[in-house]
């Protein structure tokens, strides 16, 4: 732990004052048609015409969504990875996390888990390897895979799109100063959960995604980021911030001062405590 890094027992860098909704099912879009009343049941059972992958979904969520959209047994899409032959960077070592690009994908009778995963990875490669992403990564002395990894953290941590550039700057500033990232989102990824509360015991787990214990970036992206997060990762907002916390929705505070951040976190904790109290009758 570096001298200018706050002790784990007293501070959390990224406890955001907002609830996170984890969607475990497929988000699907179908074609709206007028049907007679007696045909409503068959219309409801019709297969969707497309599959929407939201920004920030983890690969595990996408596998579940594909299984449901294609009406395959649970686990089918995950097993299909070995046959999908995805075009991934060498750094990924076969892990598609970060390269299943969030978008709307058409579903046809011939669509398979393999073809859908390949479509997602091909879309990611087209987005990532062209300008300005590749050029922006090079400008910041990193490769594209590192840029996608930073973007995935930004996607998970930023309370709003307006905050993404600042969150990215915090990541860069901490890396440049040799500080651990201390991002709760990487802990959540390691533990396959999403929560605002990270305990001291959580920060001590022996896991390569534990950015409290491990220096530098996590070994892979922690979700599949969208274009806004990618733009933030290659063009972070100028600033000297090292800490941030969302005290309440719409009120994210960035600072370079540890003392100021302590005050912000105390206010965050007070807001959380008040919201947890039962309403008075």
N, C-alpha and C positions, 0 to 999 in steps of 0.2 A: 504494500500500500504506500503510495507516495504521500509526502508530507502535506501537500496542498489538496489532498483528497479527504473528504469528511469520513469519519468512522462509520461503518455499516450500521452499527446499533443506533445511531442518532439521526440518520438521514436516508431518504430515498430520493434518487434523482428524478424519477419519472412516474410518480404516483399521480395519475390524472384524475381530476374531479369529474369524471363522467362515466356513465355505465357503458359497457361494451356488450353488444348483442352478438352471440355466436350462433350463426345459422348452420345447422347441420344437414339440412335437406337441400334438394335441388331448387334453385330459383329458375323457374321456367317461364317461357312466354309462348303463347299459342295464338292461333288465328281466330279472331272473334267472328262467329257466324250466327245468323238467326236460325233457330231450330224450333220445331213444334214442341209443345209442352211434353208430349209423350216421349220425345227423343232426348230429354235432358240427361237421363242417366248415361246413355251411350256417348253423348257429347262430353260429359265429365270424364269419362274413362278414356277418351281419345288421347293419344300420345302427343306431347308438346311438339311444336314445330321448331323450337330453339331452346338452347340452354344458356342462361346468363351466369357468367362467373364474375362475382363482385370483386372490386379491388381489395386486396388485403387478405383474401382467403388463403389458408394454408393448403398444401397439396392434399393432406388427409381429408379436408372438407371437400375438395374438388373430386377426389375419388368417390366419396359417398354420393355426391350430387350426380356424377356420371352414372353410377350404378342405378340410381333411382330413375333418372331420366330415360335410360335405355332399358329399364326393367330387367336388370341383371342381378343375380345374387350378390349380397354384400361381400365385398372383398375382391370382386371380379376385376375391377379397374386397377387396383393396386397390383394384382398378379399379372395384369397385362403389360406392365412396364417392361418386363424382360423381352417381350415380343414386339414392343412398339418401336424400338430402334430410334429413340429420340436424338436429335442433333443437339448435344449439350457441350458447353465448354469443358476442357480437360479438368479445370479446377472443380467442377461439379462432381466428378467421380461417379457419374450415373444418377445423381440425385436431382430430380427435376424441380425442386423447390426454387421459386423465383422465376422459372421459365415456363410456367403454365399461365400464359398471359390472360389477364381479366378482360373479357369481351363477350359478345353475344355470338354463339356458334350455332349454325343450322343443324337440325337433326333430320336425317332421312332414314328410310327403311334399311339402307345398307350401312348406316353409321355404326361403327364398332368402338369399343373403348380405345383400341389401339389407334384407329384413325382420328378419333377426337383428341387424344393426347398429342398425337403428331401435329395436328392442326394448331393446337395451342403453342407447342414448342416452336413451330415454324413461324407463327405470328410473333412470338417473343424475339426470335432471332432477327426477324425483319425489322422490328422496332429498335432493338438494342444495337445492332451492328451497323446501322446507318447513321448518318449525321442527323441530329447533333449529339446523340448519346455517346458514340464512340469517340468523337472529337472532344467532347466535354470531359470524359473520363481521362483521356490522355492529358488534357490541360491541367487536370488536378493530380497528375502523377499516379494514376491508378489504372487498372484494367477494367474492362466492362463488367466482369463478374463482381469485382469489388464495388463498383458503382451500383449494381443491382442489389448487392447485400446491404449497402447503406440505404438505398431506397426502400428496402423492405423494413428496415428499422424505422425510418421516417414514416412509412405508411402505418405502422403499428403504434407509434408514439404520438404523432401529431393529433391534437384535438380538433383541428380544422385544416382545410387546405391552405388557409392564410398563414398557419404556423409552420408549414412544412419546411420552408427555407431556413427558418430559425433553428428548428430541430436538427436539420442537416448541419448547420454551422456548429451547434454544440458537439455533434459527433466529430467533425473535423478538428475543432479546437481541443477536444480531449485527446484525440489521437496524436496531434502535433505536440502536446505537452507531456506525452507519455503517461497519461492518466487512464485507468480502466474506464470503460464506457458506463458501467453501472446502470444498464438499461433493464428495467423489470420485464420488458417485452421478450428479451432473450431467455430470461428465467421461465416465463410462461411457456415459451416454445419448448424448452427442455422438459418441462413438466406436463406438456400437452394440455394446457388450460389457458384461460384468460380471466384475469382478476386485477383489481386495483390494489389488493393487499399482498405484499411480499414480506415474509418474515425473515428474521436474521438467519434462521435455520435454512430457509430457501437459498439465501445468498452463499451458503457454504457447501452446496451440493457439488459433487465431483462430476462435472459435465462440461464438455467443450463449449457449450452455449452459455455457460455461466460467466457473464461479462463483469461480474463483481470479482471473480477469482482469476479469470483469464484476460490477458492483455490483448489489444487489437480487436479486429472484427471477428464475429463468429465464423465458423468454418463454411457455412452456407447462408443464403438468405433465410429469413424466418417466415416469409409469406410471399405472395405473388403481388408485387406492387404495380400501381397504375402509372400513367404517364406523368401526372402532376408530381408524384413522389420521385420519379426518375429525374425530372427536370430540377427538382430541389437538390437532389444528390449531386448533380454536376454543376449546379449554379447556386450554391448556398447563399443565403442573405448575409451580407457583411455584418460583423459584430464580434464582440469579445465574450459572449455568453458561455458559461460552463454548466449552468444549472437551469432547470425549468420545472414548473409544476402548474397544473391546471387547478386553481383554487376552487372554481366552480365553472359550470358550462359557460363558455364565452370569455373566460377570464384566465388565460394562460400567462404566467409571468416568467420572463427570462432574465437572468442576471449573471454577472461575473463575480458577484460578492457572495461568499459562503454565508456570512452573517445575515444578509438580506434574504437569502434563500431559506435560512432557518425560520425567519419570520413568516415567509410565504407558506412554508410547510406547516407551521403551527396554525396558520389561518385555515389551510386546507383541512387539517385534522379537526379543527373546531366545526367547520362546515359539515364534515362527514359525521361527526358525533351528533350534531343537531339533527341531521336528516335521518339518522338511525333511531332517534327517539320516537316513541309512539305518539300519534296525534292526540291532543287533548279533546275530550268530548265536552 
